[in-house]
């Protein structure tokens, strides 16, 4: 595995020069992460991608969030989909020491329109799911924090892919520092997909995540097993929360 220089990771945060095709708001994001053997990830990646590691470890992430706004970039008043919730199972990849990004094992969404559009336009493994999300306040006074109650079940007769969890921030907002594990896990602005044996990628752009340390409770999930993977512990090793980012999404392109 070729190491990715810090300057290359920083480069991926720059605003692309092309015109975006879509704008979304991503809100109340949870980042639940487990270390996993790099070999277990390498075996399931398509040709052209390598596992991206931090201190020799690969990571598997579950990211629940909600998308209250999806608009066309050229026509900002035109909605492309109603508000919906989304749940991702992902890992981290790179290409010969450059272009660090995300590889998705699954993306569950509570919008048939979003599922169909992303499958056709971006060749991503989206699935329709029934998702419920509740937001409540926990604590008193200045210490009061948002707690998210998130529940998802993929609408499939052949795959048991469920997720239920409560997560909430436990500390102050602190954007990830370059070179840190938090930066490695969260600051990803490139996604990969494979179709017909060809590798494609697409960029996103937003300000750095307003990350907060967080806690996850009452976690029950079968997403990881549904992807044919295993982790050493039921509980995630790291949990973070981000309140909101305003995201520009760019068209996919073949990887050269």
N, C-alpha and C positions, 0 to 999 in steps of 0.2 A: 504494500500500500504506500503510495507516494504521499508524503506530508504536504499539507496545504499551507503556504506561507501566510502570516497574519495580514500582509498587504493585499493578498488576493481575497481574503475574507472581507477586508474593509472595502475593496473595490466593488464587491457585489451590493453594497449598500447605496451606491451612487444612483442617481436618477437616470433611467435609460433615455437615450436620445430619441427613440421612436415615440410615436403617439400611442397612448393607451387606448384600449377598446372598451374598457369598463371601469367603473368606480364602485367600490363596496365599502361599507362600514362593518368592521369586525368588532364585536363587543362582548365583554364578560368572558374572556378567554381563560381557560385553564390549561396548564402545561404539566402533564403527568409523565414522568420519565423513568425508565428502567434501563440499567446497563444490560447488555446482551453480548454474547460472544460474537466477535467480528465474522468468524467463519459461518455462523448460522445465517447472517445477513448476506454474506457474499454468495452463498449457494443459490439464492433466489433472485439476485439482481440480473437484469438483462445485460448482454454484451455492451461494453462501452462505459459502464459505471463501476466504480470502486467504492468500497465502504469508506466512509469518513469517520475517523476515530479521534477521541480525546484521551490522551495518556494511555493509548492502547485499547481503549474500550469503545465499542459501538453502543448506540443508544436507540431505544424504541420509545416512541412518544404517542400518547393519546391526548388529543386536543379538542375538547368540547367548546363551542362558542355559539353565538347567534349573529345573524346578518340582517339587521333591520332595513338596510338600503342596498339596492343593486340598480345602478343606472348606466346607460350608454354614455361613454365619454364624450362623444360628439354632440349628443343631444341630452344634456344633463337633466332635463325635466322628464325624460322618457324612462319609466321603470322597465327593467328587463325581467324582473321576477318579484313577487311579493316577499315580504319578510319571511325568513325561515331560519331554522336551527341546523347546525352542521357539526359533525363529529368525525375527526380524522385519526387514522392509525398510520404512523409514518416513521421513517428512519432517515439517516443522513448519509449523503453520498457525495462523490466528487469525480472528476475526470482527469486522471494523470496529474494530480497536484494543482488543479485549477477548477474554477466554476463549482464551488461547493453549493449543494442544494438539497432538496427534499425528494425522497421517493415515497410514494403513498402505497400502502397495502390496501387501504380501503378509505372511502369517504362516504359517510352516511348523511343523507340530507332529507329534511321533511318537506321537500318540494319536488314534485315530479318534473316540473319545468326545468329546475336547476339541474337535476340529475340528467335529463335528456340533453340539455344544452352542453353541459360539461363533458359528457361522454362523446358527443359528436365533435364539439369544437376543440377540446383539449385531450381527448383520449384517456381520460382519467377514470379509475375504477370506482365510480359513484354508484351508490345503491339507495333506493328509496327506503325510508325508515319512518317509524312513528316516534316523534321526539317531543318530550314535554320539558319545559324549563321554568323553574320558579326562582324569583329573586326576592330575598328578604334581608332585613337589617339585623345584625347581631352585635350585642354590646350596648354600652351606654355612652352618651356624651361624645367627646372627641375621639374616643376609642371605638366608636361604632363602625362596623365594617359590613360590606355586602357579602352575603352567602348565597351561592348558587346551588340549587337542587336540580340536577340534570338526569334525565332518564331517556334512554333510546333503545328501540328494538327494531332490527332490520326486518322488513316485510318480505321474508323469504321462506319458502316451504322446505328448502334444502339446507340452509345454513343457520345455525344458532349464533347470532351476533348481537349481544345485548351489552348495555352499559348503564350503570346507575351509580351516582356519586354526589356528594356534597363537597364543595370546595369554597374556600374563602381566603382572602389575603390576611397575613399576620404581621406585616411590617410595612415600612415606608417604601414609596416608589423610588427605584434606583435602576436606571437604565444599565444594561449589561456592559461591563468594561471589556475592551478588546483583550483577547487572550484568555478570558475566563470561560469556565464551563457554561455559564449562563449565556454568554455570547454565542458559543458554539451551538447550543441547543435552540435558541430562540431567533437569533438574527440570521434568518434564511430568506433570500429574495429570489430564489430560482427553483422552479419545480421541473421534474422530469416525468416523461411518460413514454411508453413504447407501443407502437402499433405497426403491425405487419413486419416485425423484425427491424423497424427503424426507430431510432431514438430521437425524441423531440424534447424541447425545453421551452419554458415561458417564464418571463420575469414578472415580479410584482415590485411595487415601491410604496413605502410608507415611512413615516418617522420612526425612530427606534421605539420598540415596545416600552411602555411605562411599566416595567416589571416590578412585581412585589413578591416577596417570599409568601408561600401559602401553605395551607394544610388541606388534605383530602380525607374525608371520612365516609363511612358507610359505602365503601367501594365494592361493587360487584360487576364483573365484566367477563365476557367470553370473546371479545374482539380479537385478542391476541391468539387464542386457540383457533378461532375461525380462519386466521391467516396462516395456520400451520406452524406457529412459532410458540416458544415457551420462554418464560423468564423465571429467575430463581426465587422471586418473592411475589406474593400477591400485592403487597403494598409498594407503591412507587418509591424510588430512592430520592427523587426530587419533585417538588411541586411549586409551581409559580402561577401568578395571576396577572392579567393585564386588562385594564378597564376598557380601552378602546383605541383603535387605529383607523385612520382613513386611508384606504388602499386604492392604488391605481394598478390595474391588471393589463398586461400587454399580450399581444397575439403570440401563439406558439410558432416555433421555427425548428427546422431540422438541425440536428447537431452536426457540425462539420468535423 
